[in-house]
């Protein structure tokens, strides 16, 4: 559910006054992540690497109240659930947007990830979760990237998590990830905490179900 709220009733009141009318209120943080755990699990269980990473992003975000607030068109809104957006290559060579509802149940999330992205790819029609706070993602896995800064538009103030191709070395797999967010939604310290929580969730990720995905 999406509900407009009074910024003065939240701990983001001062940030709202400072940054809501700023022409460039976005902040971008970049951190290099240890991805060995996700790499091993995805290979061993036949799971999509990006699906696991998107779930870990949702898991980390769900533990922070700031992710349930979002500034839009001069107002502040509160949500009661999250979704992860992914960009899908469609069958005619273009791209579409696909929102996947976040749930703590990885198996359910993974099932919906596969079904929704396949449907969007075949139909060439984007899908949206209008009543969820959507965390955007962009995976440009054709090449290694050190960092990404996304465009800023007042039509899209949602947080974005972006990455390129992971890097394999001797006994390690790493991946630089860029996190962009609106300063009204959170401060730099919150963004840094999110990245730390994301790394923790990546390192402890487990998947014990015998069902495998191709």
C-alpha positions in Angstrom: 0.0 0.0 0.0 1.2 3.5 -0.8 0.2 6.4 1.5 1.1 10.1 1.4 2.5 11.2 4.8 3.6 14.5 6.4 7.4 14.7 6.3 7.3 16.5 9.6 6.0 13.3 11.2 9.1 11.4 10.2 12.8 11.4 10.9 13.4 12.7 7.4 11.8 16.1 8.0 15.1 18.1 7.9 16.3 16.1 4.8 13.0 16.8 3.1 13.4 20.6 3.6 17.0 20.5 2.5 16.9 18.2 -0.5 13.3 18.0 -1.9 13.8 20.9 -4.2 17.5 20.3 -5.0 18.1 19.9 -8.8 20.6 17.1 -8.1 19.6 15.3 -4.9 20.9 11.8 -5.8 23.9 10.3 -4.0 25.9 7.4 -5.4 28.1 5.0 -3.3 30.3 2.3 -4.8 31.6 -0.8 -3.0 33.4 -3.9 -4.1 31.7 -7.0 -2.9 33.0 -10.5 -2.1 30.8 -12.7 -4.3 32.4 -16.1 -3.8 29.4 -17.4 -1.8 26.8 -16.5 -4.5 29.0 -17.7 -7.3 29.4 -21.1 -5.6 25.7 -21.5 -4.7 24.5 -20.4 -8.2 26.8 -22.9 -9.9 26.1 -25.8 -7.5 22.4 -25.4 -7.4 21.8 -24.2 -10.9 20.3 -20.9 -9.7 20.5 -17.6 -11.6 23.3 -15.4 -10.0 21.3 -12.2 -10.6 18.2 -13.6 -9.0 20.1 -14.4 -5.8 21.7 -11.0 -5.8 18.3 -9.3 -6.3 16.9 -11.3 -3.4 19.8 -10.3 -1.2 19.3 -6.7 -2.1 15.6 -6.9 -1.1 16.6 -8.7 2.1 19.0 -6.0 3.1 16.6 -3.2 2.2 13.7 -4.8 4.1 15.7 -4.4 7.4 15.9 -0.6 7.0 12.8 1.6 7.6 14.3 4.3 5.2 13.6 2.0 2.2 9.8 2.2 2.9 9.8 6.0 2.3 10.1 7.6 -1.1 9.9 11.3 -2.2 7.9 11.9 -5.4 6.7 15.1 -7.1 7.2 17.2 -4.0 5.5 14.8 -1.6 6.7 12.0 0.7 5.1 8.5 0.6 5.2 5.5 2.8 4.9 1.9 1.6 4.3 -1.4 3.4 6.2 -3.6 0.9 9.1 -3.7 -1.4 9.7 -4.9 -5.0 12.8 -5.3 -7.1 12.9 -4.0 -10.6 15.0 -5.7 -13.3 15.6 -4.8 -16.9 14.8 -7.6 -19.3 16.0 -8.2 -22.8 12.9 -8.9 -24.9 12.5 -11.2 -27.9 12.7 -8.4 -30.5 16.1 -7.1 -29.2 14.8 -4.3 -27.0 14.4 -4.0 -23.3 11.5 -3.9 -20.8 11.0 -3.2 -17.2 9.9 -5.9 -14.7 8.9 -5.5 -11.1 9.3 -8.5 -8.8 7.6 -8.5 -5.4 10.1 -9.0 -2.6 9.5 -11.8 -0.1 11.7 -13.3 2.6 11.1 -16.7 1.0 13.8 -17.0 -1.6 12.2 -20.0 -3.3 9.0 -18.0 -3.9 11.0 -14.9 -5.0 13.1 -17.0 -7.4 10.1 -18.7 -8.9 8.4 -15.3 -9.5 11.6 -13.8 -10.9 11.9 -16.6 -13.5 8.2 -16.5 -14.4 7.8 -12.7 -14.6 11.1 -12.0 -16.5 10.2 -14.8 -19.0 6.7 -13.4 -19.5 8.0 -9.8 -20.0 10.7 -11.1 -22.5 8.1 -12.9 -24.6 5.4 -10.3 -24.4 7.6 -7.2 -24.8 5.4 -5.5 -22.2 6.7 -4.0 -18.9 5.1 -4.9 -15.6 4.9 -2.7 -12.6 4.1 -3.0 -8.8 2.6 0.5 -8.4 1.8 0.1 -4.6 5.3 -1.1 -3.7 8.5 0.8 -3.0 10.6 -0.3 -6.0 14.3 -0.8 -5.8 15.7 -0.5 -9.3 18.5 -2.7 -10.6 20.6 -2.6 -13.7 23.0 -5.5 -14.6 25.3 -4.8 -17.5 27.1 -8.1 -17.3 28.7 -8.0 -20.8 31.7 -6.1 -19.4 33.5 -5.4 -16.1 32.7 -2.0 -14.6 34.3 -0.1 -11.8 31.2 2.0 -11.0 27.9 3.4 -12.5 26.1 6.7 -12.2 22.6 6.6 -13.4 20.6 9.5 -15.0 18.6 11.6 -12.6 15.0 12.6 -13.4 12.2 13.8 -11.1 10.1 11.1 -12.8 12.1 8.4 -11.0 13.5 9.0 -7.5 13.7 5.3 -6.5 17.0 3.8 -5.3 19.1 2.0 -7.9 21.6 -0.8 -7.5 23.8 -1.3 -10.5 26.6 -3.7 -11.5 28.6 -5.1 -14.4 30.3 -8.5 -14.8 31.8 -10.2 -11.7 35.5 -10.7 -11.6 37.1 -14.1 -11.0 40.6 -14.4 -9.5 42.6 -16.9 -7.5 40.2 -18.2 -4.9 38.0 -15.1 -5.1 35.1 -13.6 -7.0 34.4 -9.9 -6.6 31.9 -7.4 -8.0 31.8 -3.6 -7.7 28.3 -2.4 -7.1 27.0 1.1 -7.3 24.1 2.3 -5.1 22.2 5.5 -6.0 19.5 7.0 -3.8 17.6 10.2 -3.1 19.0 12.2 -0.2 15.5 12.8 1.1 15.0 9.0 1.5 18.2 8.4 3.3 21.6 9.9 4.2 25.0 8.6 3.3 25.3 6.7 6.5 22.1 4.8 5.8 23.4 4.0 2.3 26.7 2.7 3.7 24.8 0.6 6.2 22.7 -0.9 3.4 25.8 -1.9 1.5 27.3 -3.5 4.7 24.0 -5.4 5.2 24.0 -6.5 1.6 27.5 -7.9 2.0 26.5 -9.8 5.2 23.4 -11.3 3.4 25.6 -12.4 0.5 28.1 -14.1 2.7 25.5 -16.1 4.7 23.1 -17.0 1.8 22.0 -20.6 1.9 19.7 -22.6 -0.3 19.0 -26.1 0.8 15.9 -27.0 -1.3 16.5 -29.8 -3.8 14.6 -28.0 -6.6 16.9 -26.7 -9.1 16.4 -23.9 -11.7 17.9 -23.7 -15.2 
